[in-house]
Amino acid sequence: MELSLVVTDFLTNLQVNGKSANTVYNYGLDLAHFQEYCNKISATAINAVTMKQLENYFAATMRHHAVTTANRKKSAVRKLFEYAFDHRYISDNPARLLHHDKVTRDEPMTISVDQFRAFVDAVAQHPQGFMYRVMFNLFFNAGLRLHELAGLTIPKVEAHTMLRIIGKGKKERDIPLSESTVAQLAEYIAWRRLRGPEHTYLFFSNRRTRLSERQIERIIVRFAREAGIAHTVTPHTLRHSFATEVYKATQDLRLVQEMLGHSSITTTQIYTHVDEERKRAAIEKLSRTLDESK
């Protein structure tokens, strides 16, 4: 059976079984990426995909994505093959031996406030520069996830000083918006009503449709490069940067947890690297002072 047909059937089954629209959408994105690979190697039927081909695909995925992203893609493919096996589309499941790679708690990649300003300045001359600035600001000043930002609508943000977000696991969190962000949103909504499409999604593409998650990610990567930022900047980089700046300002890990929508404080503890940086800086300063007094 054609892989594309099985994917469609699998996604439909997820919907029928009550999975959220965002969950189905993300499965669709990951499986579309997998289908692109299979098409390149002429494995268009699901029963033509071998364990070796799966290993090659995930080896390439690990080279270009974070471990957590690669594991998510691996999980999507594994569930697809489990579904295909259970429904007798395949007689053997080559994905049954796939295992998640170990995730190390490295310090999150971030950008500084100065780098963020350069990043925002990079879109100044672009026809959609105003919209992009608003997007970047919401990532950096509200710590939104990519799908949360892509799903924003005008009624959700207009004339509000608090942004209510429904995140992972339908968990709600309220994020206060600064006065400058509220003013920028009011100006942008007026601009959008004159130029934008009739639907209420906050951000739109050149085709006047809702700006997709993939399009937003490409915009961020492109303009970060144009701003001269050496490492790759993604929506998650901006979210990490928001969390780091909040922790620097407050030293309150619980507050960061609430604003990011983390269910566990353990996930948020990666931001304590800020404390370690300050401690090291203090020790180095003390050491220099002692050396100078000798």
C-alpha positions in Angstrom: 0.0 0.0 0.0 1.2 3.5 -0.8 2.9 5.2 2.1 0.9 8.5 1.5 -2.4 6.6 1.8 -1.4 5.0 5.1 -0.3 8.3 6.5 -3.6 9.9 5.6 -5.5 6.9 7.2 -3.3 7.2 10.3 -3.9 10.9 10.7 -7.6 10.5 10.2 -7.6 7.8 12.9 -5.9 10.2 15.3 -8.7 12.7 14.7 -11.4 10.1 15.2 -9.9 9.1 18.5 -10.0 12.6 19.9 -6.4 13.8 19.4 -6.2 17.6 19.3 -5.9 19.4 16.0 -2.4 20.6 17.0 -1.3 17.0 17.8 -2.6 15.8 14.4 -1.0 18.7 12.7 2.4 18.0 14.2 2.3 14.3 13.4 1.4 15.4 9.8 4.5 17.7 9.6 6.9 15.0 10.9 5.4 12.3 8.6 5.6 14.7 5.6 9.3 15.0 6.3 9.6 11.3 6.4 7.7 10.9 3.2 10.0 13.3 1.4 12.9 11.1 2.3 11.1 7.9 1.2 10.2 9.5 -2.1 13.9 10.4 -2.7 14.9 6.8 -2.2 11.9 5.5 -4.2 10.3 3.7 -1.2 6.8 5.0 -1.9 5.0 1.9 -0.6 5.1 1.3 3.1 6.0 -2.3 2.8 9.1 -1.3 0.8 10.7 0.6 3.7 13.4 -1.4 5.4 15.1 -1.1 8.8 18.3 0.0 7.1 16.5 2.9 5.4 14.9 3.9 8.7 18.3 3.9 10.3 19.7 6.1 7.5 16.8 8.5 7.8 17.3 9.0 11.5 21.0 9.3 11.2 20.5 12.2 8.8 17.8 13.6 11.1 20.2 13.6 14.1 22.8 15.5 12.1 20.3 18.4 11.4 18.1 18.5 14.4 18.2 18.5 18.2 17.9 15.2 19.9 14.4 16.1 21.2 13.3 16.9 17.7 14.8 13.7 16.3 13.1 11.7 19.0 9.7 13.3 18.2 10.1 12.4 14.5 11.1 8.9 15.5 8.1 8.5 17.7 5.8 9.7 14.8 7.3 7.1 12.4 7.2 4.3 15.0 3.5 5.0 15.7 2.8 5.1 12.0 4.3 1.6 11.5 2.6 0.2 14.6 -0.7 1.4 13.1 0.1 -0.1 9.7 1.1 -3.4 11.3 -2.1 -3.5 13.5 -4.3 -2.8 10.4 -2.4 -5.4 8.3 -1.0 -2.9 5.8 2.4 -4.6 6.5 3.3 -8.1 7.6 6.4 -7.0 9.5 7.2 -3.9 11.4 10.8 -2.7 10.8 10.3 0.3 13.1 9.7 -1.9 16.2 13.4 -1.8 17.0 13.7 2.0 16.9 14.7 3.5 20.3 14.9 7.1 21.5 18.3 8.7 21.8 19.4 9.9 25.2 18.7 13.6 25.8 21.4 15.5 27.6 20.5 18.6 29.6 22.8 21.0 27.7 22.5 24.7 28.3 19.8 26.1 26.0 20.9 28.1 23.0 20.0 31.8 23.4 20.6 35.2 22.0 21.4 38.4 23.9 19.2 41.5 24.1 21.6 43.3 21.7 21.5 40.4 19.2 17.7 40.5 19.4 17.7 44.2 18.5 20.0 43.5 15.5 17.6 40.7 14.6 14.6 43.0 14.6 16.5 45.7 12.7 17.3 43.2 10.0 13.6 43.2 8.8 13.3 47.0 8.7 13.3 47.3 4.9 11.1 44.2 4.2 7.6 44.8 3.0 6.2 42.6 5.8 8.8 43.9 8.3 6.2 45.3 10.7 4.5 42.0 11.0 7.8 40.2 11.4 8.8 42.6 14.2 5.5 41.8 16.1 6.2 38.1 15.7 9.7 38.3 17.0 8.6 40.5 19.9 6.0 38.0 21.0 8.5 35.2 20.9 11.1 37.1 22.9 8.8 39.0 25.3 6.1 36.3 25.9 8.0 33.0 25.5 5.5 31.5 23.1 5.9 28.1 21.5 5.8 28.0 17.7 2.4 26.5 17.4 1.0 28.9 20.1 2.2 31.9 18.1 1.0 30.5 14.7 -2.5 30.0 16.2 -2.9 33.6 17.6 -6.0 35.4 16.4 -6.9 39.1 16.6 -9.7 38.5 19.3 -7.1 36.8 21.5 -4.7 39.8 21.6 -6.7 42.9 20.8 -7.0 45.3 23.8 -5.7 42.7 26.2 -2.9 43.3 28.7 -2.8 39.6 29.5 -2.4 36.8 27.0 -4.1 33.6 27.8 -2.4 30.6 26.1 -3.6 27.0 25.9 -0.4 25.0 25.6 0.7 21.4 25.7 -1.9 19.1 27.3 -4.5 21.9 27.0 -2.8 23.5 30.0 -3.7 27.2 30.3 -1.3 29.9 31.3 -1.6 33.7 31.5 1.3 35.8 30.2 1.3 39.6 31.0 2.1 41.9 28.1 4.2 44.9 28.6 2.8 48.4 27.8 5.0 48.6 24.7 3.9 45.2 23.4 0.2 46.2 23.9 0.8 49.4 22.0 2.7 47.6 19.2 -0.1 45.1 18.9 -2.8 47.8 18.7 -0.8 49.5 15.9 -0.2 46.3 14.1 -3.9 45.2 14.2 -4.9 48.5 12.7 -2.3 48.0 10.0 -3.4 44.5 9.4 -7.0 45.4 9.0 -6.1 47.7 6.2 -3.8 45.3 4.4 -4.6 41.8 5.6 -7.1 39.0 4.7 -10.5 38.6 6.2 -9.7 35.6 8.5 -8.7 36.5 12.1 -5.4 34.8 12.4 -2.8 37.4 13.5 -0.1 36.6 11.0 -0.6 35.9 7.3 1.4 34.8 4.2 1.9 36.4 0.8 -1.1 34.3 -0.3 -3.1 35.8 2.5 -3.5 32.5 4.3 -2.6 31.8 7.9 1.2 31.9 8.2 2.3 28.3 8.8 4.7 27.1 11.5 7.2 26.1 8.9 7.0 29.5 7.2 7.5 31.3 10.6 10.5 29.1 11.3 12.1 29.9 7.9 11.5 33.7 8.4 13.3 33.6 11.8 16.3 31.5 10.5 16.7 33.8 7.5 16.7 37.2 9.3 18.8 35.9 12.1 21.5 35.1 9.5 21.0 38.5 8.0 21.5 40.1 11.4 24.9 38.3 11.6 24.1 36.0 14.4 26.6 33.1 14.1 24.5 30.2 15.3 21.1 29.1 14.0 18.2 30.9 15.6 14.9 29.1 15.8 11.6 29.9 17.5 12.7 27.8 20.4 15.9 29.9 20.7 13.8 33.0 21.2 11.7 31.1 23.8 14.8 30.0 25.6 16.1 33.6 25.5 12.9 34.9 27.0 13.1 32.4 29.8 16.8 33.2 30.5 16.1 37.0 30.6 13.1 36.4 33.0 15.3 34.3 35.3 18.1 36.8 35.2 15.6 39.5 36.3 13.8 37.6 39.0 15.9 34.6 40.0 12.5 32.9 40.4 12.5 29.4 38.8 8.8 28.8 39.6 7.8 32.0 37.8 9.8 30.9 34.7 8.1 27.5 34.9 4.6 29.1 35.0 5.3 31.5 32.2 6.7 28.8 29.9 3.9 26.4 30.8 6.2 23.6 32.0 4.4 20.9 33.9 7.6 20.0 35.8 10.2 22.2 37.5 12.9 19.8 36.4 12.4 20.9 32.8 12.8 24.6 33.8 16.0 23.9 35.8 18.1 24.2 32.6 17.8 28.0 33.1 19.8 27.9 36.4 22.9 28.1 34.2 22.5 31.8 34.6 23.3 31.4 38.3 26.4 29.5 37.4 27.5 32.2 35.0 27.1 34.9 37.7 28.9 32.8 40.3 31.8 32.2 37.9 32.0 35.9 37.0 32.0 36.8 40.7 34.9 34.3 41.4 36.9 35.6 38.5 36.4 39.2 39.6 37.4 38.4 43.1 40.5 36.5 41.8 41.6 39.5 39.7 41.1 41.8 42.7 43.2 39.6 44.9 45.9 39.4 42.2 46.0 43.2 41.9 46.4 43.6 45.6 49.5 41.4 45.8 
